[in-house]
Amino acid sequence: MPIPDPAAGRGPVRRWDVVARARLTLDAFEHLAGGLGTTLLALLAFLMVAATALACLIGVGVPLVPAALRGLRSVANRERARLSRWGPEIIEPGPVPPGLRSALTDPATRREVGWVAVHGTLGLVLTLVGLTLPLSAVTNLTFPLWWRLLPPEEAATSAMGLWIVRDLPGALGVGLLGLGWAVIAMILTPGIARLQAWPGRRLLGPEPGGDLLLRVAQLTATRAAALDAHAAELRRIERSLHDGTQNRIVAVSVLLGAARRALARDPASAGEILERAQDAAEQALAELRGVIRGILPPVLTDRSLADALTGLAAACPVPCRIDADIPVRCAASVEATAYFVAAEALTNIARHSRARHATVSVRRDEDRLHLQITDDGDGGADERTGSGLVGIRRRTEAHDGTFMLTSPPGGPTTLTVSLPCGS
């Protein structure tokens, strides 16, 4: 959309400002409507905490403390999730304190008690005011369309019954009043929504430095997962070389020695031994190529992730469809991780699922690569069964990615992996 020239007049700019303000008001109205539920829950939680505190004063409320704390944390977490959808993510604190003494010394619990007190009272008032303004504006603006449906004695405006509408001009006057309400709503509603959300962002967020500590802990766990994944990969390569390629090469050496001795005793039999040695050498070479492809598939370097996944699908015993939309290449380590996730998942499908069909979908959405593998098999996949899912999770988390598995009994099974891949 072209930017209006200021010298040509302010009309287009004002119209654009009005549209932007209207959208902001609608967003604020939606935010307030979503907060209405948490204000009511916060009020109930505050009353529950207050009743428990009073019961503790007379010595009968201590057994109720754990349930009250769990209810308090549950309500606070709902608000954290709601605010996270509308802005920066608010991380949940640690575990719920188990008793009264630990709750009194827990900063997160004290802040949650303060939040339910503010959100359940002032937040409820702000929510009702913020919702009433746009609704009053819509009611009055549309009043000329439906005022004839009202009985004469009930045809009063929503402006506190300032006059009785008996004709169309009076109804149009109510519509003009609604225009004023709309202006007031566009001015006040966004601010009311911000004011309603402020206690949650102020009291439910982590303490100063909490984000940094959480990130350090997360990076420590990620580093440990990366080291575990690296060690597991080294063990896999060592096992493949020791159990496969090395044995083949030893067999080649033994057969060549036998062929050399046969040349002195029975030259006719040496040809058969040399043929067996050649077969063993070719098998060793094929296994060595497999190990090399397991370290980093050459197709990822020569072509693309989509081509590598197509090769996996072609080799999978279960019919598999590839749905790839990756307009821009990702980092080599990210593509390699996505490839190995798909390879391990397809191997599990072929071995355990009894599926008739599988689908691998891969998309790049801004700075993340999303990979989803679905099959129509028996379901019931579980990380604890040693089917390679733990390795997929570790490899994913080593790249600071996310792993999610949905596999109800009877299927279908859906494995979703999201990897950061930069901008």
Sine and cosine of phi, psi and omega as CSV:
sin_phi,cos_phi,sin_psi,cos_psi,sin_omega,cos_omega
0.00,0.00,0.81,-0.58,-0.04,-1.00
-0.92,0.38,0.58,-0.82,0.03,-1.00
-0.99,0.17,0.80,-0.60,-0.04,-1.00
-0.89,0.46,0.57,-0.82,0.03,-1.00
-0.98,0.21,0.83,-0.56,-0.01,-1.00
-0.87,0.49,-0.51,0.86,-0.01,-1.00
-0.95,0.32,-0.31,0.95,-0.03,-1.00
-1.00,0.06,0.06,1.00,-0.01,-1.00
0.91,-0.42,0.34,-0.94,-0.06,-1.00
-0.99,-0.13,0.03,1.00,-0.07,-1.00
-0.85,0.53,-0.81,0.58,-0.01,-1.00
-0.87,0.50,-0.63,0.78,-0.01,-1.00
-0.90,0.43,-0.66,0.75,-0.01,-1.00
-0.92,0.40,-0.65,0.76,0.04,-1.00
-0.88,0.47,-0.66,0.76,0.02,-1.00
-0.91,0.42,-0.64,0.77,0.03,-1.00
-0.89,0.46,-0.63,0.78,0.00,-1.00
-0.91,0.42,-0.68,0.74,0.03,-1.00
-0.89,0.45,-0.70,0.72,0.01,-1.00
-0.90,0.45,-0.63,0.78,0.01,-1.00
-0.93,0.37,-0.60,0.80,0.04,-1.00
-0.90,0.43,-0.65,0.76,0.05,-1.00
-0.90,0.43,-0.65,0.76,0.03,-1.00
-0.89,0.46,-0.63,0.78,0.02,-1.00
-0.91,0.40,-0.66,0.75,0.03,-1.00
-0.90,0.44,-0.65,0.76,0.06,-1.00
-0.89,0.46,-0.68,0.73,0.01,-1.00
-0.90,0.43,-0.63,0.77,0.04,-1.00
-0.88,0.47,-0.69,0.73,0.04,-1.00
-0.89,0.45,-0.64,0.77,0.02,-1.00
-0.90,0.44,-0.68,0.73,0.02,-1.00
-0.92,0.40,-0.65,0.76,0.02,-1.00
-0.89,0.46,-0.65,0.76,0.06,-1.00
-0.92,0.40,-0.54,0.84,0.00,-1.00
-0.97,0.23,-0.25,0.97,0.01,-1.00
-0.87,0.49,-0.65,0.76,0.02,-1.00
-0.89,0.45,-0.68,0.73,-0.02,-1.00
-0.95,0.31,-0.48,0.88,0.07,-1.00
-0.91,0.42,-0.67,0.75,0.03,-1.00
-0.91,0.41,-0.68,0.74,0.04,-1.00
-0.90,0.43,-0.63,0.78,0.02,-1.00
-0.90,0.43,-0.63,0.78,0.04,-1.00
-0.88,0.47,-0.69,0.72,0.04,-1.00
-0.90,0.44,-0.67,0.75,0.01,-1.00
-0.90,0.43,-0.63,0.78,0.02,-1.00
-0.90,0.43,-0.69,0.72,0.04,-1.00
-0.89,0.45,-0.62,0.79,0.02,-1.00
-0.91,0.41,-0.70,0.72,0.01,-1.00
-0.91,0.41,-0.66,0.75,0.01,-1.00
-0.90,0.44,-0.68,0.73,0.02,-1.00
-0.90,0.44,-0.64,0.77,0.03,-1.00
-0.91,0.42,-0.65,0.76,0.01,-1.00
-0.90,0.43,-0.68,0.74,0.04,-1.00
-0.90,0.43,-0.63,0.78,0.03,-1.00
-0.91,0.42,-0.56,0.83,0.03,-1.00
-0.93,0.38,-0.52,0.85,0.00,-1.00
-0.90,0.43,-0.51,0.86,0.01,-1.00
-0.99,-0.16,0.12,0.99,0.16,-0.99
1.00,0.06,0.22,0.98,-0.02,-1.00
-0.86,-0.50,0.04,1.00,-0.10,-1.00
-0.99,-0.15,-0.11,0.99,-0.06,-1.00
-0.86,0.51,-0.67,0.74,0.03,-1.00
-0.90,0.43,-0.33,0.94,-0.01,-1.00
-1.00,0.07,-0.18,0.98,-0.11,-0.99
-0.88,0.47,-0.74,0.67,-0.01,-1.00
-0.85,0.53,-0.68,0.73,0.01,-1.00
-0.91,0.41,-0.64,0.77,0.03,-1.00
-0.90,0.43,-0.64,0.77,0.01,-1.00
-0.92,0.39,-0.64,0.77,0.04,-1.00
-0.91,0.42,-0.66,0.75,0.05,-1.00
-0.90,0.45,-0.66,0.75,0.05,-1.00
-0.87,0.50,-0.72,0.69,-0.01,-1.00
-0.91,0.42,-0.62,0.79,0.00,-1.00
-0.89,0.45,-0.70,0.71,0.02,-1.00
-0.91,0.42,-0.69,0.73,0.00,-1.00
-0.89,0.45,-0.61,0.79,0.01,-1.00
-0.93,0.38,-0.55,0.84,0.08,-1.00
-0.89,0.45,-0.64,0.77,0.04,-1.00
-0.94,0.34,-0.60,0.80,0.06,-1.00
-0.87,0.49,-0.69,0.72,0.02,-1.00
-0.91,0.42,-0.63,0.77,-0.01,-1.00
-0.91,0.41,-0.72,0.69,-0.01,-1.00
-0.93,0.38,-0.52,0.85,0.02,-1.00
-0.92,0.40,-0.48,0.88,0.05,-1.00
-0.96,0.30,-0.30,0.95,-0.07,-1.00
-0.94,-0.35,0.09,1.00,-0.03,-1.00
-0.02,-1.00,-0.40,-0.92,0.00,-1.00
-0.85,0.52,0.59,-0.81,-0.04,-1.00
-0.92,0.40,0.67,-0.74,0.07,-1.00
-0.96,-0.29,0.89,-0.45,-0.08,-1.00
-0.98,0.18,0.67,-0.75,0.06,-1.00
-0.93,0.37,0.56,-0.83,0.03,-1.00
-0.96,0.26,-0.21,-0.98,-0.02,-1.00
-0.96,0.29,-0.29,-0.96,-0.05,-1.00
-0.91,0.42,0.36,-0.93,0.02,-1.00
-0.93,0.36,0.72,-0.69,0.04,-1.00
-0.84,0.54,0.64,-0.77,-0.09,-1.00
-0.98,0.19,-0.32,0.95,-0.08,-1.00
-0.47,-0.88,-0.08,-1.00,-0.10,-1.00
-0.92,0.39,-0.71,0.71,-0.06,-1.00
-0.89,0.45,-0.72,0.69,0.01,-1.00
-0.92,0.39,-0.51,0.86,0.03,-1.00
-0.93,0.37,-0.61,0.79,-0.01,-1.00
-0.93,0.38,-0.44,0.90,-0.01,-1.00
-0.99,-0.17,-0.01,1.00,-0.03,-1.00
-1.00,0.00,0.90,-0.44,-0.03,-1.00
-0.88,0.47,-0.62,0.79,-0.04,-1.00
-0.90,0.44,-0.63,0.78,0.01,-1.00
-0.92,0.39,-0.67,0.74,0.02,-1.00
-0.89,0.46,-0.64,0.77,0.02,-1.00
-0.93,0.37,-0.58,0.81,0.04,-1.00
-0.92,0.39,-0.60,0.80,0.06,-1.00
-0.90,0.44,-0.68,0.73,0.06,-1.00
-0.89,0.46,-0.60,0.80,-0.01,-1.00
-0.93,0.38,-0.71,0.71,-0.02,-1.00
-0.90,0.43,-0.54,0.84,0.04,-1.00
-0.91,0.41,-0.68,0.74,-0.03,-1.00
-0.98,0.22,-0.72,0.69,-0.08,-1.00
-0.94,0.33,-0.55,0.84,-0.01,-1.00
-0.98,0.21,-0.22,0.97,0.00,-1.00
-0.91,-0.42,-0.96,0.27,0.00,-1.00
-0.89,0.45,-0.64,0.77,0.02,-1.00
-0.89,0.47,-0.60,0.80,0.03,-1.00
-0.91,0.41,-0.67,0.74,0.03,-1.00
-0.89,0.45,-0.73,0.69,0.01,-1.00
-0.88,0.48,-0.64,0.77,0.00,-1.00
-0.89,0.45,-0.72,0.70,-0.01,-1.00
-0.91,0.42,-0.65,0.76,0.04,-1.00
-0.91,0.42,-0.71,0.70,-0.03,-1.00
-0.90,0.44,-0.55,0.83,0.03,-1.00
-0.98,0.20,-0.52,0.85,-0.05,-1.00
-0.94,0.35,-0.61,0.79,-0.06,-1.00
-0.87,0.49,-0.81,0.58,0.02,-1.00
-0.90,0.43,-0.61,0.79,0.01,-1.00
-0.91,0.42,-0.64,0.77,0.06,-1.00
-0.90,0.44,-0.63,0.77,0.02,-1.00
-0.90,0.44,-0.71,0.71,0.00,-1.00
-0.91,0.41,-0.65,0.76,0.01,-1.00
-0.88,0.48,-0.73,0.68,-0.04,-1.00
-0.95,0.30,-0.60,0.80,0.01,-1.00
-0.90,0.44,-0.59,0.80,-0.02,-1.00
-1.00,-0.03,0.01,1.00,-0.06,-1.00
-0.84,0.54,-0.64,0.77,0.01,-1.00
-0.89,0.46,-0.28,0.96,-0.03,-1.00
-1.00,0.10,-0.41,0.91,-0.12,-0.99
-0.74,-0.68,0.16,0.99,-0.07,-1.00
-0.92,0.39,-0.46,0.89,-0.01,-1.00
-0.93,0.38,-0.33,0.95,0.00,-1.00
-0.97,0.24,-0.23,0.97,-0.03,-1.00
-1.00,0.05,0.55,-0.83,0.15,-0.99
-0.88,0.48,0.52,-0.85,-0.05,-1.00
-0.81,0.58,-0.61,0.79,-0.05,-1.00
-0.96,0.27,-0.20,0.98,0.00,-1.00
-0.94,-0.34,0.09,1.00,-0.07,-1.00
-0.99,0.11,0.75,0.66,0.07,-1.00
-1.00,-0.04,0.46,-0.89,0.02,-1.00
-0.96,0.27,0.24,-0.97,0.06,-1.00
-0.98,0.19,-0.08,1.00,0.01,-1.00
-0.99,0.14,0.84,0.54,0.06,-1.00
0.85,0.53,0.54,0.84,0.08,-1.00
0.89,0.45,0.68,0.74,-0.03,-1.00
-0.93,0.37,-0.50,0.87,0.08,-1.00
-0.45,-0.89,0.27,-0.96,0.03,-1.00
-0.98,-0.19,0.75,-0.66,-0.02,-1.00
-1.00,0.02,0.85,-0.52,0.02,-1.00
-0.88,-0.47,-0.19,0.98,-0.03,-1.00
-0.51,-0.86,0.07,-1.00,-0.05,-1.00
-0.90,0.44,-0.68,0.74,0.05,-1.00
-0.83,0.56,-0.64,0.77,0.05,-1.00
-0.90,0.45,-0.63,0.77,0.04,-1.00
-0.91,0.42,-0.63,0.78,0.04,-1.00
-0.91,0.42,-0.55,0.83,0.08,-1.00
-0.89,0.46,-0.61,0.79,0.07,-1.00
-0.90,0.43,-0.62,0.78,0.05,-1.00
-0.88,0.47,-0.64,0.77,0.06,-1.00
-0.91,0.42,-0.61,0.80,0.08,-1.00
-0.88,0.47,-0.63,0.78,0.06,-1.00
-0.89,0.46,-0.55,0.84,0.06,-1.00
-0.88,0.47,-0.64,0.77,0.06,-1.00
-0.90,0.44,-0.67,0.74,0.07,-1.00
-0.87,0.50,-0.62,0.78,0.00,-1.00
-0.89,0.45,-0.66,0.75,0.03,-1.00
-0.89,0.45,-0.71,0.71,0.02,-1.00
-0.88,0.47,-0.66,0.75,0.00,-1.00
-0.90,0.44,-0.66,0.75,0.00,-1.00
-0.92,0.40,-0.47,0.88,0.00,-1.00
-0.99,0.15,-0.68,0.73,-0.18,-0.98
-1.00,-0.09,-0.54,0.84,-0.15,-0.99
-0.86,0.51,-0.73,0.68,0.03,-1.00
-0.85,0.52,-0.66,0.75,0.03,-1.00
-0.91,0.41,-0.62,0.78,0.03,-1.00
-0.90,0.44,-0.65,0.76,0.02,-1.00
-0.89,0.45,-0.66,0.75,0.04,-1.00
-0.91,0.42,-0.65,0.76,0.01,-1.00
-0.92,0.40,-0.59,0.80,0.04,-1.00
-0.90,0.43,-0.60,0.80,-0.05,-1.00
-0.99,0.13,-0.30,0.95,-0.12,-0.99
-0.87,0.50,-0.72,0.70,0.01,-1.00
-0.86,0.52,-0.61,0.79,0.01,-1.00
-0.90,0.43,-0.69,0.73,0.00,-1.00
-0.94,0.33,-0.50,0.87,-0.03,-1.00
-0.98,0.18,-0.63,0.78,-0.15,-0.99
-0.98,-0.22,-0.44,0.90,-0.07,-1.00
-1.00,-0.07,-0.20,0.98,0.05,-1.00
-0.97,0.26,0.16,-0.99,0.01,-1.00
-0.93,0.36,0.33,-0.94,0.07,-1.00
-0.92,0.39,0.33,-0.94,0.05,-1.00
-0.80,0.60,0.79,-0.61,-0.07,-1.00
1.00,0.04,-0.16,0.99,-0.02,-1.00
-0.91,0.41,-0.64,0.77,0.03,-1.00
-0.87,0.50,-0.68,0.73,-0.01,-1.00
-0.91,0.42,-0.69,0.72,0.02,-1.00
-0.89,0.45,-0.65,0.76,0.01,-1.00
-0.90,0.43,-0.66,0.75,0.00,-1.00
-0.92,0.40,-0.63,0.78,0.04,-1.00
-0.89,0.47,-0.70,0.71,0.03,-1.00
-0.89,0.46,-0.65,0.76,0.01,-1.00
-0.90,0.43,-0.69,0.73,0.01,-1.00
-0.92,0.39,-0.57,0.82,0.06,-1.00
-0.90,0.45,-0.70,0.72,0.04,-1.00
-0.91,0.41,-0.63,0.78,0.02,-1.00
-0.90,0.44,-0.66,0.75,0.02,-1.00
-0.89,0.45,-0.67,0.74,0.04,-1.00
-0.89,0.46,-0.65,0.76,0.04,-1.00
-0.91,0.43,-0.62,0.78,0.02,-1.00
-0.90,0.43,-0.67,0.74,0.03,-1.00
-0.91,0.42,-0.65,0.76,0.04,-1.00
-0.89,0.45,-0.69,0.72,0.00,-1.00
-0.90,0.44,-0.63,0.78,0.03,-1.00
-0.91,0.42,-0.69,0.72,0.02,-1.00
-0.90,0.44,-0.65,0.76,0.03,-1.00
-0.90,0.44,-0.61,0.79,0.02,-1.00
-0.92,0.38,-0.64,0.77,0.05,-1.00
-0.90,0.44,-0.64,0.77,0.03,-1.00
-0.90,0.43,-0.63,0.78,0.01,-1.00
-0.90,0.43,-0.69,0.73,0.01,-1.00
-0.91,0.42,-0.70,0.72,0.01,-1.00
-0.88,0.48,-0.66,0.75,0.00,-1.00
-0.91,0.42,-0.66,0.75,0.00,-1.00
-0.91,0.41,-0.67,0.74,0.00,-1.00
-0.93,0.36,-0.65,0.76,-0.07,-1.00
-0.95,0.30,-0.73,0.69,-0.12,-0.99
-0.99,0.14,-0.41,0.91,-0.07,-1.00
-0.93,-0.36,-0.96,0.27,-0.14,-0.99
-0.88,0.48,-0.71,0.70,-0.03,-1.00
-0.87,0.49,-0.68,0.73,0.01,-1.00
-0.90,0.44,-0.62,0.78,0.02,-1.00
-0.90,0.43,-0.67,0.74,-0.01,-1.00
-0.92,0.38,-0.61,0.79,0.08,-1.00
-0.88,0.48,-0.65,0.76,0.02,-1.00
-0.90,0.44,-0.64,0.77,0.04,-1.00
-0.87,0.49,-0.70,0.71,-0.01,-1.00
-0.88,0.47,-0.68,0.73,0.01,-1.00
-0.90,0.43,-0.68,0.73,-0.02,-1.00
-0.92,0.39,-0.62,0.79,0.05,-1.00
-0.91,0.42,-0.62,0.79,0.06,-1.00
-0.90,0.44,-0.66,0.75,0.03,-1.00
-0.91,0.42,-0.61,0.80,0.02,-1.00
-0.92,0.40,-0.63,0.78,0.02,-1.00
-0.90,0.44,-0.67,0.75,0.04,-1.00
-0.93,0.37,-0.58,0.81,0.00,-1.00
-0.91,0.41,-0.51,0.86,0.01,-1.00
-0.88,0.48,-0.52,0.85,0.00,-1.00
-0.99,0.16,-0.54,0.84,-0.06,-1.00
-0.99,-0.13,-0.78,0.63,-0.11,-0.99
-0.63,-0.78,1.00,0.08,-0.07,-1.00
-0.85,0.53,-0.44,0.90,-0.04,-1.00
-0.92,0.40,-0.55,0.84,-0.03,-1.00
-0.99,0.12,-0.20,0.98,-0.04,-1.00
-0.92,0.40,-0.54,0.84,-0.02,-1.00
-0.89,0.46,-0.67,0.74,0.00,-1.00
-0.90,0.43,-0.65,0.76,0.01,-1.00
-0.91,0.41,-0.66,0.75,0.03,-1.00
-0.90,0.44,-0.58,0.81,0.05,-1.00
-0.90,0.43,-0.65,0.76,0.05,-1.00
-0.91,0.42,-0.62,0.78,0.04,-1.00
-0.90,0.44,-0.64,0.77,0.04,-1.00
-0.90,0.43,-0.66,0.75,0.04,-1.00
-0.88,0.48,-0.69,0.72,0.02,-1.00
-0.89,0.45,-0.62,0.78,0.03,-1.00
-0.91,0.42,-0.65,0.76,0.03,-1.00
-0.91,0.41,-0.63,0.77,0.05,-1.00
-0.90,0.43,-0.65,0.76,0.04,-1.00
-0.89,0.45,-0.65,0.76,0.02,-1.00
-0.91,0.42,-0.65,0.76,0.02,-1.00
-0.90,0.44,-0.68,0.74,0.02,-1.00
-0.92,0.40,-0.60,0.80,0.05,-1.00
-0.90,0.43,-0.63,0.78,0.07,-1.00
-0.90,0.43,-0.61,0.79,0.05,-1.00
-0.89,0.46,-0.65,0.76,0.05,-1.00
-0.90,0.44,-0.66,0.75,0.01,-1.00
-0.89,0.46,-0.68,0.73,0.04,-1.00
-0.90,0.44,-0.51,0.86,0.03,-1.00
-0.94,0.33,-0.46,0.89,0.04,-1.00
-0.96,0.29,-0.78,0.63,0.08,-1.00
-0.36,-0.93,0.95,-0.32,-0.04,-1.00
-0.84,0.54,0.81,-0.58,0.00,-1.00
-0.86,0.52,-0.47,0.88,-0.03,-1.00
-0.90,0.45,-0.45,0.89,0.05,-1.00
-0.93,0.38,-0.54,0.84,0.03,-1.00
-0.99,0.15,-0.66,0.75,-0.09,-1.00
-0.98,0.21,-0.56,0.83,-0.11,-0.99
-0.79,-0.61,-0.96,-0.27,-0.08,-1.00
-0.43,-0.90,0.16,-0.99,0.05,-1.00
-0.90,0.44,-0.63,0.78,0.01,-1.00
-0.88,0.48,-0.66,0.75,0.02,-1.00
-0.92,0.39,-0.61,0.79,0.02,-1.00
-0.91,0.42,-0.66,0.75,0.03,-1.00
-0.92,0.40,-0.57,0.82,0.06,-1.00
-0.89,0.47,-0.63,0.77,0.07,-1.00
-0.90,0.43,-0.63,0.78,0.07,-1.00
-0.88,0.47,-0.70,0.72,-0.02,-1.00
-0.89,0.45,-0.61,0.79,0.00,-1.00
-0.92,0.40,-0.53,0.85,-0.02,-1.00
-1.00,0.03,-0.13,0.99,-0.05,-1.00
-0.98,0.21,0.73,-0.69,0.03,-1.00
-0.90,0.43,-0.43,0.90,0.03,-1.00
-1.00,0.01,0.76,-0.65,0.05,-1.00
-0.81,0.59,0.80,-0.60,-0.13,-0.99
-0.74,-0.67,0.69,-0.73,0.04,-1.00
-0.93,-0.37,0.70,-0.72,0.02,-1.00
-0.97,-0.26,0.81,-0.59,0.05,-1.00
-0.85,-0.53,1.00,-0.08,-0.12,-0.99
-0.88,-0.47,0.72,-0.69,0.09,-1.00
-0.66,-0.75,1.00,0.05,-0.06,-1.00
-0.79,-0.61,1.00,0.08,-0.07,-1.00
-0.92,0.40,-0.42,0.91,-0.06,-1.00
-0.79,-0.61,0.67,-0.74,0.01,-1.00
-0.92,0.39,0.55,-0.83,0.08,-1.00
-0.99,-0.16,0.05,-1.00,0.06,-1.00
-0.88,0.48,0.50,-0.87,-0.07,-1.00
-0.87,0.50,-0.63,0.77,-0.02,-1.00
-0.92,0.40,-0.58,0.82,0.02,-1.00
-0.93,0.36,-0.71,0.71,0.02,-1.00
-0.90,0.44,-0.62,0.79,0.02,-1.00
-0.90,0.43,-0.65,0.76,0.03,-1.00
-0.90,0.44,-0.70,0.71,0.03,-1.00
-0.88,0.48,-0.65,0.76,0.01,-1.00
-0.89,0.46,-0.73,0.68,-0.04,-1.00
-0.93,0.37,-0.57,0.82,0.08,-1.00
-0.87,0.49,-0.74,0.67,0.01,-1.00
-0.90,0.44,-0.66,0.75,-0.01,-1.00
-0.89,0.45,-0.71,0.71,-0.01,-1.00
-0.92,0.39,-0.65,0.76,-0.01,-1.00
-0.91,0.42,-0.68,0.73,0.02,-1.00
-0.92,0.40,-0.56,0.83,0.07,-1.00
-0.90,0.44,-0.68,0.73,0.05,-1.00
-0.89,0.45,-0.65,0.76,0.01,-1.00
-0.88,0.47,-0.70,0.71,-0.03,-1.00
-0.92,0.39,-0.54,0.84,-0.10,-0.99
-1.00,0.04,-0.61,0.79,-0.25,-0.97
-0.87,-0.49,-0.41,0.91,-0.25,-0.97
-1.00,0.05,-0.40,0.92,-0.14,-0.99
0.83,0.56,0.61,0.79,-0.01,-1.00
-0.99,0.16,0.42,-0.91,0.08,-1.00
-0.99,-0.16,-0.31,0.95,-0.04,-1.00
-0.37,-0.93,0.51,-0.86,0.03,-1.00
-0.67,-0.75,0.43,-0.90,0.01,-1.00
-0.70,-0.71,0.72,-0.69,0.09,-1.00
-0.90,-0.44,0.89,-0.45,0.02,-1.00
-0.91,-0.41,0.73,-0.69,0.02,-1.00
-0.69,-0.72,0.76,-0.65,-0.03,-1.00
-0.69,-0.72,0.54,-0.84,0.18,-0.98
-0.95,-0.33,0.85,-0.52,-0.01,-1.00
-0.87,-0.49,0.98,-0.18,-0.05,-1.00
0.83,0.56,-0.94,-0.34,-0.11,-0.99
-0.97,-0.23,0.39,0.92,0.02,-1.00
-0.70,-0.71,0.56,-0.83,0.07,-1.00
-0.95,-0.30,0.86,-0.51,-0.05,-1.00
-0.96,-0.29,0.81,-0.59,-0.01,-1.00
-0.84,-0.54,0.77,-0.64,-0.01,-1.00
-0.72,-0.69,0.81,-0.59,0.03,-1.00
-0.88,-0.47,0.84,-0.55,-0.05,-1.00
-0.81,-0.58,0.63,-0.78,0.10,-0.99
-0.66,-0.75,0.35,-0.94,-0.03,-1.00
-0.97,-0.23,0.57,0.82,-0.06,-1.00
-0.99,0.11,-0.39,-0.92,-0.11,-0.99
-0.97,0.23,-0.29,0.96,-0.02,-1.00
0.96,0.28,-0.28,-0.96,0.01,-1.00
0.97,0.23,0.29,0.96,0.03,-1.00
-0.91,0.41,0.64,-0.77,-0.07,-1.00
-0.60,-0.80,0.72,-0.70,0.02,-1.00
-0.88,0.47,-0.46,0.89,-0.09,-1.00
-0.98,0.21,-0.07,1.00,-0.04,-1.00
-1.00,-0.01,0.02,1.00,0.04,-1.00
0.95,0.31,0.54,0.84,-0.05,-1.00
-1.00,-0.07,0.27,0.96,0.00,-1.00
1.00,-0.06,-0.09,1.00,-0.02,-1.00
-0.93,0.36,-0.55,0.84,0.05,-1.00
-0.89,0.46,-0.65,0.76,0.04,-1.00
-0.90,0.44,-0.62,0.78,0.06,-1.00
-0.89,0.45,-0.71,0.71,0.01,-1.00
-0.87,0.48,-0.72,0.69,-0.03,-1.00
-0.89,0.45,-0.67,0.74,0.00,-1.00
-0.91,0.42,-0.61,0.80,0.02,-1.00
-0.93,0.37,-0.74,0.67,-0.03,-1.00
-0.93,0.37,-0.42,0.91,0.07,-1.00
-0.90,0.44,-0.42,0.91,0.06,-1.00
-0.99,-0.15,0.29,0.96,0.00,-1.00
0.89,0.46,0.54,0.84,0.02,-1.00
-0.98,-0.18,-0.03,-1.00,0.00,-1.00
-0.87,-0.49,0.54,-0.84,-0.05,-1.00
-0.77,-0.64,0.75,-0.67,0.03,-1.00
-0.62,-0.79,0.73,-0.69,-0.02,-1.00
-0.81,-0.59,0.79,-0.61,0.09,-1.00
-0.84,-0.55,0.91,-0.41,-0.09,-1.00
-0.52,-0.85,0.96,0.28,0.02,-1.00
-0.93,0.36,0.43,-0.90,0.06,-1.00
-0.85,0.53,0.75,-0.67,-0.07,-1.00
1.00,-0.07,-0.16,0.99,0.06,-1.00
0.99,0.15,-0.02,-1.00,-0.11,0.99
-0.98,0.21,0.21,-0.98,0.03,-1.00
-0.95,-0.31,0.75,-0.67,0.02,-1.00
-0.77,-0.64,0.85,-0.53,0.06,-1.00
-0.93,-0.37,0.83,-0.56,-0.05,-1.00
-0.85,-0.53,0.78,-0.63,0.02,-1.00
-0.78,-0.62,0.71,-0.70,0.05,-1.00
-0.83,-0.56,0.80,-0.60,-0.07,-1.00
-0.84,-0.55,0.71,-0.70,0.12,-0.99
-0.95,0.32,0.70,-0.71,-0.05,-1.00
-0.73,-0.68,0.24,0.97,0.04,-1.00
0.98,0.21,0.16,-0.99,-0.06,-1.00
-1.00,0.00,0.00,0.00,0.00,0.00
